[in-house]
Amino acid sequence: MLAVRNLEVVYHDVVLVLRGISLQVPRHRIVALLGANGAGKTTLLRAVSGLLDVHDGKITKGRVELGDRRIDGLPPARIVRNGVRQVMEGRRIFAELSVEENLRLGGHTAAKAIGANLTRVYDLFPVLRDRRSGTAGYLSGGEQQMLAVGRALMSDPELLLLDEPSLGLAPRLVQQIKEIIVEINDQGTTVLLVEQNAAMALDIADHGYVLENGRIVMDRPAAELLADDDIREFYLGLG
Ligand code: ATP
């Protein structure tokens, strides 16, 4: 479904951050993208969702394809309409608006299906249904993360890009968000999951890539990555 081919990205015309990256996310799968701080994971997601411009970044080589369509160079709104939706790191929600207002805003590109999408999101996250009239800024960190994911699902994307959904969450909530990602995927949404929590990501992913200094250094089925002692120790920090 998603193919990134030989992608090079530069910030401010000088800083080369992605150095020829190729990866594939097949339809209906969960693919994990792992790597240390600063490896380039967020940059790759920005390149896919069209958000590099905002950060003065530019694709200088390579391409991004969705099915048989080339999407690099399209404006972000067009990329959303093509079925790609990114959940940013750090749960950007509208703190002063209610939970449901946040969700409705997330669904503006799919206005006809807003009722059905709301039901889907509330079924996935019953806590959001309970708090739907409450101010989003008063939700706990975990609930805000769920709201950020729920908002992205309001456009019923075919491909969901998740940037560190477990960041800062207590273990119980990490477990919960993990189960929800699996459920979203079971419902037919393809997932590209960026995580520092390699154990969490590989546990649910079909395939894993490890990014180091803007290059892919590992490209293997998730189960193989998890089972390899050297990889566990040196790349995944799992000892
Ligand atoms: P993290 O987990 O810390 O978010 P990451 O793997 O997602 O790390 P990126 O955020 O993609 O990494 O950053 C990759 C490199 O690009 C880093 O060296 C970072 O400092 C640099 N970078 C990111 N955004 C910009 C920007 N707007 N201008 C210049 N450099 C940037």
Residues whose N, C-alpha, C, O or C-beta is under 5 A from the ligand:
A	BS01	ATP	Y11 V17 A36 N37 G38 A39 G40 K41 T42 T43 H55
